[in-house]
Amino acid sequence: MEWWAEQWMQGAKPMTRMQLAWMENLSEIMQQEARFLLALAESSQRIATCYDTHQATRRR
């Protein structure tokens, strides 16, 4: 029984390493996406501020 458990664990190790690598990549992708969304929100805020400023000067 111990031999079978050892064989199973040896087979599971590559799969575990692959899953760990996949999860690390997924984490990195999610961090990059969060940075992208933050940059998008900041630029949208700047555009909105410019638009509001432009509209305020036209009303005068």
C-alpha positions as CSV (number, residue, x, y, z in Angstrom):
1,M,0.0,0.0,0.0
2,E,2.8,2.4,0.8
3,W,4.4,1.7,-2.6
4,W,1.2,2.7,-4.3
5,A,0.9,5.9,-2.2
6,E,4.5,6.8,-3.1
7,Q,3.8,6.2,-6.8
8,W,0.7,8.3,-6.7
9,M,2.5,11.1,-5.0
10,Q,5.2,11.1,-7.6
11,G,2.6,11.3,-10.4
12,A,0.8,14.1,-8.5
13,K,3.9,16.3,-8.1
14,P,4.2,17.5,-11.7
15,M,0.5,18.3,-11.7
16,T,0.8,20.2,-8.5
17,R,3.7,22.2,-9.8
18,M,1.8,22.9,-13.0
19,Q,-1.2,24.1,-10.9
20,L,1.0,26.3,-8.8
21,A,2.6,27.9,-11.8
22,W,-0.9,28.4,-13.3
23,M,-2.2,30.0,-10.1
24,E,0.9,32.3,-9.9
25,N,0.4,33.4,-13.5
26,L,-3.3,34.0,-12.8
27,S,-2.4,36.1,-9.8
28,E,0.1,38.2,-11.8
29,I,-2.5,38.7,-14.6
30,M,-5.1,39.8,-12.1
31,Q,-2.6,42.3,-10.6
32,Q,-1.8,43.7,-14.1
33,E,-5.5,44.0,-14.8
34,A,-6.1,45.9,-11.6
35,R,-3.3,48.3,-12.5
36,F,-4.8,48.8,-15.9
37,L,-8.3,49.5,-14.5
38,L,-6.7,51.9,-12.0
39,A,-4.9,53.8,-14.8
40,L,-8.2,53.8,-16.9
41,A,-10.1,55.2,-13.9
42,E,-7.5,57.9,-13.3
43,S,-7.4,59.0,-17.0
44,S,-11.2,59.0,-17.1
45,Q,-11.3,61.2,-14.0
46,R,-8.8,63.6,-15.7
47,I,-10.9,63.7,-18.8
48,A,-14.1,64.4,-16.8
49,T,-12.3,67.2,-14.9
50,C,-11.1,68.8,-18.2
51,Y,-14.6,68.4,-19.7
52,D,-16.2,70.0,-16.6
53,T,-13.7,72.9,-16.6
54,H,-14.3,73.4,-20.3
55,Q,-18.1,73.5,-19.8
56,A,-17.8,75.9,-16.9
57,T,-15.8,78.4,-19.0
58,R,-18.3,78.2,-21.9
59,R,-21.2,79.1,-19.6
60,R,-19.6,82.4,-18.5
